[in-house]
Amino acid sequence: MQQMNNEQSIPPNESDWGDPELYSFPPDRYYSMDLFLGKSIMDIMPLLETNFTMRCIDDLAYFPEPVFSYYVRGFFLHLADRVPDDEDLGVQLGVFLSVMEDRRIESPDLWKSAWRNWPKLVDTFIERVGRGRVNSETAEALMGQLREVRTLLQS
């Protein structure tokens, strides 16, 4: 099991999500709040196991920064320990990396901080994808993305 950084153990509260009146919440933010508000990393694991892809696209991609900083750890943990080295890994990792790339463009420091809490995970993913249990075309694309993440983290 990968080591999770315990620097923030209290789940984000309503003020971390921002004021809906002030920020004109998109409808999905309300749904995300209903799903995640007040839940610990372990509390959200069933949500991720049920539909990781949707949780990435509909939730993680749009979390406000303090919420993202907290819950991204659960997404990393899910990928690190709860997904077999097969097509599921290819699909879920691909979606996650796409969402993370969008966050990197939006907020490079937030992105870098999230990955730095999991220093060996990029290499672990490269090893797992390289085992050959993921479709070769998907594996090639993932390997390119993972190498880019590694390069960006080293810069």
Biotite code that builds the C-alpha atoms (Angstrom):
import biotite.structure as struc

atoms = struc.array([
    struc.Atom([0.000, 0.000, 0.000], chain_id="A", res_id=1, res_name="MET", atom_name="CA", element="C"),
    struc.Atom([1.253, 3.472, -0.861], chain_id="A", res_id=2, res_name="GLN", atom_name="CA", element="C"),
    struc.Atom([1.882, 5.855, 2.008], chain_id="A", res_id=3, res_name="GLN", atom_name="CA", element="C"),
    struc.Atom([-0.709, 8.589, 2.324], chain_id="A", res_id=4, res_name="MET", atom_name="CA", element="C"),
    struc.Atom([0.405, 11.943, 3.689], chain_id="A", res_id=5, res_name="ASN", atom_name="CA", element="C"),
    struc.Atom([-1.644, 12.733, 6.796], chain_id="A", res_id=6, res_name="ASN", atom_name="CA", element="C"),
    struc.Atom([-0.866, 16.443, 6.832], chain_id="A", res_id=7, res_name="GLU", atom_name="CA", element="C"),
    struc.Atom([-4.578, 17.309, 6.623], chain_id="A", res_id=8, res_name="GLN", atom_name="CA", element="C"),
    struc.Atom([-6.842, 14.812, 8.337], chain_id="A", res_id=9, res_name="SER", atom_name="CA", element="C"),
    struc.Atom([-9.994, 16.907, 8.765], chain_id="A", res_id=10, res_name="ILE", atom_name="CA", element="C"),
    struc.Atom([-12.328, 16.847, 5.742], chain_id="A", res_id=11, res_name="PRO", atom_name="CA", element="C"),
    struc.Atom([-13.071, 20.171, 4.049], chain_id="A", res_id=12, res_name="PRO", atom_name="CA", element="C"),
    struc.Atom([-15.998, 22.100, 5.483], chain_id="A", res_id=13, res_name="ASN", atom_name="CA", element="C"),
    struc.Atom([-18.607, 24.270, 3.771], chain_id="A", res_id=14, res_name="GLU", atom_name="CA", element="C"),
    struc.Atom([-16.362, 27.337, 3.753], chain_id="A", res_id=15, res_name="SER", atom_name="CA", element="C"),
    struc.Atom([-13.678, 25.323, 1.924], chain_id="A", res_id=16, res_name="ASP", atom_name="CA", element="C"),
    struc.Atom([-16.207, 24.718, -0.864], chain_id="A", res_id=17, res_name="TRP", atom_name="CA", element="C"),
    struc.Atom([-16.847, 28.435, -1.205], chain_id="A", res_id=18, res_name="GLY", atom_name="CA", element="C"),
    struc.Atom([-19.978, 30.507, -0.988], chain_id="A", res_id=19, res_name="ASP", atom_name="CA", element="C"),
    struc.Atom([-22.541, 29.371, -3.597], chain_id="A", res_id=20, res_name="PRO", atom_name="CA", element="C"),
    struc.Atom([-24.046, 32.853, -3.766], chain_id="A", res_id=21, res_name="GLU", atom_name="CA", element="C"),
    struc.Atom([-20.675, 34.499, -4.329], chain_id="A", res_id=22, res_name="LEU", atom_name="CA", element="C"),
    struc.Atom([-19.292, 32.073, -6.882], chain_id="A", res_id=23, res_name="TYR", atom_name="CA", element="C"),
    struc.Atom([-22.428, 31.072, -8.839], chain_id="A", res_id=24, res_name="SER", atom_name="CA", element="C"),
    struc.Atom([-21.979, 27.392, -8.195], chain_id="A", res_id=25, res_name="PHE", atom_name="CA", element="C"),
    struc.Atom([-22.406, 25.142, -11.174], chain_id="A", res_id=26, res_name="PRO", atom_name="CA", element="C"),
    struc.Atom([-25.122, 22.530, -10.486], chain_id="A", res_id=27, res_name="PRO", atom_name="CA", element="C"),
    struc.Atom([-22.521, 19.744, -10.255], chain_id="A", res_id=28, res_name="ASP", atom_name="CA", element="C"),
    struc.Atom([-20.813, 21.496, -7.343], chain_id="A", res_id=29, res_name="ARG", atom_name="CA", element="C"),
    struc.Atom([-23.957, 21.066, -5.242], chain_id="A", res_id=30, res_name="TYR", atom_name="CA", element="C"),
    struc.Atom([-24.062, 17.383, -6.137], chain_id="A", res_id=31, res_name="TYR", atom_name="CA", element="C"),
    struc.Atom([-20.367, 17.007, -5.320], chain_id="A", res_id=32, res_name="SER", atom_name="CA", element="C"),
    struc.Atom([-20.922, 18.704, -1.976], chain_id="A", res_id=33, res_name="MET", atom_name="CA", element="C"),
    struc.Atom([-23.759, 16.286, -1.213], chain_id="A", res_id=34, res_name="ASP", atom_name="CA", element="C"),
    struc.Atom([-21.476, 13.343, -1.999], chain_id="A", res_id=35, res_name="LEU", atom_name="CA", element="C"),
    struc.Atom([-18.265, 14.508, -0.330], chain_id="A", res_id=36, res_name="PHE", atom_name="CA", element="C"),
    struc.Atom([-18.931, 17.184, 2.305], chain_id="A", res_id=37, res_name="LEU", atom_name="CA", element="C"),
    struc.Atom([-17.682, 16.096, 5.711], chain_id="A", res_id=38, res_name="GLY", atom_name="CA", element="C"),
    struc.Atom([-16.456, 12.702, 4.523], chain_id="A", res_id=39, res_name="LYS", atom_name="CA", element="C"),
    struc.Atom([-13.003, 11.376, 5.266], chain_id="A", res_id=40, res_name="SER", atom_name="CA", element="C"),
    struc.Atom([-10.773, 9.751, 2.657], chain_id="A", res_id=41, res_name="ILE", atom_name="CA", element="C"),
    struc.Atom([-11.880, 6.321, 3.842], chain_id="A", res_id=42, res_name="MET", atom_name="CA", element="C"),
    struc.Atom([-15.544, 7.402, 3.682], chain_id="A", res_id=43, res_name="ASP", atom_name="CA", element="C"),
    struc.Atom([-15.245, 8.268, -0.013], chain_id="A", res_id=44, res_name="ILE", atom_name="CA", element="C"),
    struc.Atom([-13.559, 5.043, -1.084], chain_id="A", res_id=45, res_name="MET", atom_name="CA", element="C"),
    struc.Atom([-16.904, 3.297, -1.851], chain_id="A", res_id=46, res_name="PRO", atom_name="CA", element="C"),
    struc.Atom([-17.819, 6.236, -4.132], chain_id="A", res_id=47, res_name="LEU", atom_name="CA", element="C"),
    struc.Atom([-14.563, 5.790, -6.019], chain_id="A", res_id=48, res_name="LEU", atom_name="CA", element="C"),
    struc.Atom([-14.901, 2.028, -6.234], chain_id="A", res_id=49, res_name="GLU", atom_name="CA", element="C"),
    struc.Atom([-18.426, 2.335, -7.620], chain_id="A", res_id=50, res_name="THR", atom_name="CA", element="C"),
    struc.Atom([-17.672, 4.867, -10.353], chain_id="A", res_id=51, res_name="ASN", atom_name="CA", element="C"),
    struc.Atom([-14.149, 6.246, -10.327], chain_id="A", res_id=52, res_name="PHE", atom_name="CA", element="C"),
    struc.Atom([-14.362, 7.697, -13.833], chain_id="A", res_id=53, res_name="THR", atom_name="CA", element="C"),
    struc.Atom([-17.475, 9.730, -13.089], chain_id="A", res_id=54, res_name="MET", atom_name="CA", element="C"),
    struc.Atom([-16.067, 10.929, -9.773], chain_id="A", res_id=55, res_name="ARG", atom_name="CA", element="C"),
    struc.Atom([-12.955, 12.174, -11.616], chain_id="A", res_id=56, res_name="CYS", atom_name="CA", element="C"),
    struc.Atom([-14.826, 13.904, -14.431], chain_id="A", res_id=57, res_name="ILE", atom_name="CA", element="C"),
    struc.Atom([-17.770, 15.308, -12.466], chain_id="A", res_id=58, res_name="ASP", atom_name="CA", element="C"),
    struc.Atom([-16.160, 15.986, -9.103], chain_id="A", res_id=59, res_name="ASP", atom_name="CA", element="C"),
    struc.Atom([-12.358, 16.042, -8.838], chain_id="A", res_id=60, res_name="LEU", atom_name="CA", element="C"),
    struc.Atom([-12.038, 18.133, -11.989], chain_id="A", res_id=61, res_name="ALA", atom_name="CA", element="C"),
    struc.Atom([-14.102, 20.947, -10.472], chain_id="A", res_id=62, res_name="TYR", atom_name="CA", element="C"),
    struc.Atom([-13.347, 20.807, -6.761], chain_id="A", res_id=63, res_name="PHE", atom_name="CA", element="C"),
    struc.Atom([-12.234, 24.142, -5.310], chain_id="A", res_id=64, res_name="PRO", atom_name="CA", element="C"),
    struc.Atom([-8.536, 24.069, -4.414], chain_id="A", res_id=65, res_name="GLU", atom_name="CA", element="C"),
    struc.Atom([-8.806, 23.230, -0.682], chain_id="A", res_id=66, res_name="PRO", atom_name="CA", element="C"),
    struc.Atom([-11.309, 20.466, -1.449], chain_id="A", res_id=67, res_name="VAL", atom_name="CA", element="C"),
    struc.Atom([-9.168, 19.139, -4.292], chain_id="A", res_id=68, res_name="PHE", atom_name="CA", element="C"),
    struc.Atom([-6.061, 19.144, -2.068], chain_id="A", res_id=69, res_name="SER", atom_name="CA", element="C"),
    struc.Atom([-7.813, 16.968, 0.472], chain_id="A", res_id=70, res_name="TYR", atom_name="CA", element="C"),
    struc.Atom([-9.754, 14.519, -1.706], chain_id="A", res_id=71, res_name="TYR", atom_name="CA", element="C"),
    struc.Atom([-7.163, 13.942, -4.436], chain_id="A", res_id=72, res_name="VAL", atom_name="CA", element="C"),
    struc.Atom([-5.438, 11.734, -1.854], chain_id="A", res_id=73, res_name="ARG", atom_name="CA", element="C"),
    struc.Atom([-8.367, 9.319, -2.031], chain_id="A", res_id=74, res_name="GLY", atom_name="CA", element="C"),
    struc.Atom([-8.117, 9.194, -5.815], chain_id="A", res_id=75, res_name="PHE", atom_name="CA", element="C"),
    struc.Atom([-4.397, 8.438, -5.583], chain_id="A", res_id=76, res_name="PHE", atom_name="CA", element="C"),
    struc.Atom([-5.048, 5.795, -2.933], chain_id="A", res_id=77, res_name="LEU", atom_name="CA", element="C"),
    struc.Atom([-7.734, 4.143, -5.046], chain_id="A", res_id=78, res_name="HIS", atom_name="CA", element="C"),
    struc.Atom([-5.447, 3.934, -8.089], chain_id="A", res_id=79, res_name="LEU", atom_name="CA", element="C"),
    struc.Atom([-2.475, 2.794, -6.031], chain_id="A", res_id=80, res_name="ALA", atom_name="CA", element="C"),
    struc.Atom([-4.154, 0.017, -4.078], chain_id="A", res_id=81, res_name="ASP", atom_name="CA", element="C"),
    struc.Atom([-7.611, -0.851, -5.339], chain_id="A", res_id=82, res_name="ARG", atom_name="CA", element="C"),
    struc.Atom([-7.369, -1.247, -9.109], chain_id="A", res_id=83, res_name="VAL", atom_name="CA", element="C"),
    struc.Atom([-5.967, -4.425, -10.693], chain_id="A", res_id=84, res_name="PRO", atom_name="CA", element="C"),
    struc.Atom([-3.237, -4.223, -13.358], chain_id="A", res_id=85, res_name="ASP", atom_name="CA", element="C"),
    struc.Atom([-5.638, -4.704, -16.264], chain_id="A", res_id=86, res_name="ASP", atom_name="CA", element="C"),
    struc.Atom([-7.888, -2.654, -18.513], chain_id="A", res_id=87, res_name="GLU", atom_name="CA", element="C"),
    struc.Atom([-9.525, -1.068, -15.467], chain_id="A", res_id=88, res_name="ASP", atom_name="CA", element="C"),
    struc.Atom([-6.186, 0.472, -14.550], chain_id="A", res_id=89, res_name="LEU", atom_name="CA", element="C"),
    struc.Atom([-5.747, 1.727, -18.111], chain_id="A", res_id=90, res_name="GLY", atom_name="CA", element="C"),
    struc.Atom([-9.145, 3.395, -18.231], chain_id="A", res_id=91, res_name="VAL", atom_name="CA", element="C"),
    struc.Atom([-9.134, 4.823, -14.711], chain_id="A", res_id=92, res_name="GLN", atom_name="CA", element="C"),
    struc.Atom([-5.540, 6.032, -14.848], chain_id="A", res_id=93, res_name="LEU", atom_name="CA", element="C"),
    struc.Atom([-6.158, 7.619, -18.247], chain_id="A", res_id=94, res_name="GLY", atom_name="CA", element="C"),
    struc.Atom([-9.141, 9.598, -16.994], chain_id="A", res_id=95, res_name="VAL", atom_name="CA", element="C"),
    struc.Atom([-7.307, 10.593, -13.814], chain_id="A", res_id=96, res_name="PHE", atom_name="CA", element="C"),
    struc.Atom([-4.231, 11.787, -15.732], chain_id="A", res_id=97, res_name="LEU", atom_name="CA", element="C"),
    struc.Atom([-6.435, 13.858, -18.058], chain_id="A", res_id=98, res_name="SER", atom_name="CA", element="C"),
    struc.Atom([-8.163, 15.541, -15.131], chain_id="A", res_id=99, res_name="VAL", atom_name="CA", element="C"),
    struc.Atom([-4.814, 16.110, -13.433], chain_id="A", res_id=100, res_name="MET", atom_name="CA", element="C"),
    struc.Atom([-3.381, 17.651, -16.617], chain_id="A", res_id=101, res_name="GLU", atom_name="CA", element="C"),
    struc.Atom([-6.253, 20.136, -16.707], chain_id="A", res_id=102, res_name="ASP", atom_name="CA", element="C"),
    struc.Atom([-5.554, 20.977, -13.054], chain_id="A", res_id=103, res_name="ARG", atom_name="CA", element="C"),
    struc.Atom([-1.836, 21.406, -13.834], chain_id="A", res_id=104, res_name="ARG", atom_name="CA", element="C"),
    struc.Atom([-2.648, 23.960, -16.506], chain_id="A", res_id=105, res_name="ILE", atom_name="CA", element="C"),
    struc.Atom([-5.085, 25.725, -14.184], chain_id="A", res_id=106, res_name="GLU", atom_name="CA", element="C"),
    struc.Atom([-2.952, 25.608, -11.045], chain_id="A", res_id=107, res_name="SER", atom_name="CA", element="C"),
    struc.Atom([0.590, 24.216, -11.432], chain_id="A", res_id=108, res_name="PRO", atom_name="CA", element="C"),
    struc.Atom([1.467, 24.568, -7.745], chain_id="A", res_id=109, res_name="ASP", atom_name="CA", element="C"),
    struc.Atom([-1.639, 22.682, -6.634], chain_id="A", res_id=110, res_name="LEU", atom_name="CA", element="C"),
    struc.Atom([-0.890, 19.922, -9.160], chain_id="A", res_id=111, res_name="TRP", atom_name="CA", element="C"),
    struc.Atom([2.739, 19.626, -8.093], chain_id="A", res_id=112, res_name="LYS", atom_name="CA", element="C"),
    struc.Atom([1.813, 19.557, -4.417], chain_id="A", res_id=113, res_name="SER", atom_name="CA", element="C"),
    struc.Atom([-0.685, 16.749, -5.001], chain_id="A", res_id=114, res_name="ALA", atom_name="CA", element="C"),
    struc.Atom([1.835, 14.564, -6.836], chain_id="A", res_id=115, res_name="TRP", atom_name="CA", element="C"),
    struc.Atom([4.651, 15.292, -4.382], chain_id="A", res_id=116, res_name="ARG", atom_name="CA", element="C"),
    struc.Atom([2.626, 13.676, -1.605], chain_id="A", res_id=117, res_name="ASN", atom_name="CA", element="C"),
    struc.Atom([3.033, 10.423, -3.592], chain_id="A", res_id=118, res_name="TRP", atom_name="CA", element="C"),
    struc.Atom([6.706, 10.542, -4.645], chain_id="A", res_id=119, res_name="PRO", atom_name="CA", element="C"),
    struc.Atom([7.055, 6.977, -5.952], chain_id="A", res_id=120, res_name="LYS", atom_name="CA", element="C"),
    struc.Atom([3.621, 6.588, -7.487], chain_id="A", res_id=121, res_name="LEU", atom_name="CA", element="C"),
    struc.Atom([4.537, 7.712, -11.004], chain_id="A", res_id=122, res_name="VAL", atom_name="CA", element="C"),
    struc.Atom([7.225, 5.014, -11.168], chain_id="A", res_id=123, res_name="ASP", atom_name="CA", element="C"),
    struc.Atom([4.789, 2.480, -9.723], chain_id="A", res_id=124, res_name="THR", atom_name="CA", element="C"),
    struc.Atom([2.236, 3.336, -12.424], chain_id="A", res_id=125, res_name="PHE", atom_name="CA", element="C"),
    struc.Atom([4.895, 3.078, -15.143], chain_id="A", res_id=126, res_name="ILE", atom_name="CA", element="C"),
    struc.Atom([5.821, -0.361, -13.833], chain_id="A", res_id=127, res_name="GLU", atom_name="CA", element="C"),
    struc.Atom([2.208, -1.515, -13.591], chain_id="A", res_id=128, res_name="ARG", atom_name="CA", element="C"),
    struc.Atom([1.249, -0.272, -17.063], chain_id="A", res_id=129, res_name="VAL", atom_name="CA", element="C"),
    struc.Atom([4.437, -1.810, -18.464], chain_id="A", res_id=130, res_name="GLY", atom_name="CA", element="C"),
    struc.Atom([3.457, -5.276, -17.268], chain_id="A", res_id=131, res_name="ARG", atom_name="CA", element="C"),
    struc.Atom([1.452, -5.680, -20.449], chain_id="A", res_id=132, res_name="GLY", atom_name="CA", element="C"),
    struc.Atom([-2.016, -6.224, -19.027], chain_id="A", res_id=133, res_name="ARG", atom_name="CA", element="C"),
    struc.Atom([-3.313, -2.943, -20.426], chain_id="A", res_id=134, res_name="VAL", atom_name="CA", element="C"),
    struc.Atom([-4.202, -2.614, -24.123], chain_id="A", res_id=135, res_name="ASN", atom_name="CA", element="C"),
    struc.Atom([-0.948, -1.772, -25.943], chain_id="A", res_id=136, res_name="SER", atom_name="CA", element="C"),
    struc.Atom([-2.287, 1.439, -27.512], chain_id="A", res_id=137, res_name="GLU", atom_name="CA", element="C"),
    struc.Atom([-3.639, 2.638, -24.162], chain_id="A", res_id=138, res_name="THR", atom_name="CA", element="C"),
    struc.Atom([-0.417, 1.596, -22.423], chain_id="A", res_id=139, res_name="ALA", atom_name="CA", element="C"),
    struc.Atom([1.685, 3.583, -24.881], chain_id="A", res_id=140, res_name="GLU", atom_name="CA", element="C"),
    struc.Atom([-0.391, 6.728, -24.326], chain_id="A", res_id=141, res_name="ALA", atom_name="CA", element="C"),
    struc.Atom([-0.286, 6.277, -20.539], chain_id="A", res_id=142, res_name="LEU", atom_name="CA", element="C"),
    struc.Atom([3.471, 5.740, -20.552], chain_id="A", res_id=143, res_name="MET", atom_name="CA", element="C"),
    struc.Atom([3.918, 9.018, -22.416], chain_id="A", res_id=144, res_name="GLY", atom_name="CA", element="C"),
    struc.Atom([1.695, 10.871, -19.956], chain_id="A", res_id=145, res_name="GLN", atom_name="CA", element="C"),
    struc.Atom([3.413, 9.324, -16.936], chain_id="A", res_id=146, res_name="LEU", atom_name="CA", element="C"),
    struc.Atom([6.881, 10.155, -18.240], chain_id="A", res_id=147, res_name="ARG", atom_name="CA", element="C"),
    struc.Atom([5.742, 13.729, -18.775], chain_id="A", res_id=148, res_name="GLU", atom_name="CA", element="C"),
    struc.Atom([4.444, 13.885, -15.194], chain_id="A", res_id=149, res_name="VAL", atom_name="CA", element="C"),
    struc.Atom([7.784, 12.564, -13.933], chain_id="A", res_id=150, res_name="ARG", atom_name="CA", element="C"),
    struc.Atom([9.698, 15.133, -16.011], chain_id="A", res_id=151, res_name="THR", atom_name="CA", element="C"),
    struc.Atom([7.502, 17.996, -14.810], chain_id="A", res_id=152, res_name="LEU", atom_name="CA", element="C"),
    struc.Atom([7.911, 16.942, -11.192], chain_id="A", res_id=153, res_name="LEU", atom_name="CA", element="C"),
    struc.Atom([11.691, 16.889, -11.562], chain_id="A", res_id=154, res_name="GLN", atom_name="CA", element="C"),
    struc.Atom([11.813, 20.410, -12.984], chain_id="A", res_id=155, res_name="SER", atom_name="CA", element="C"),
])
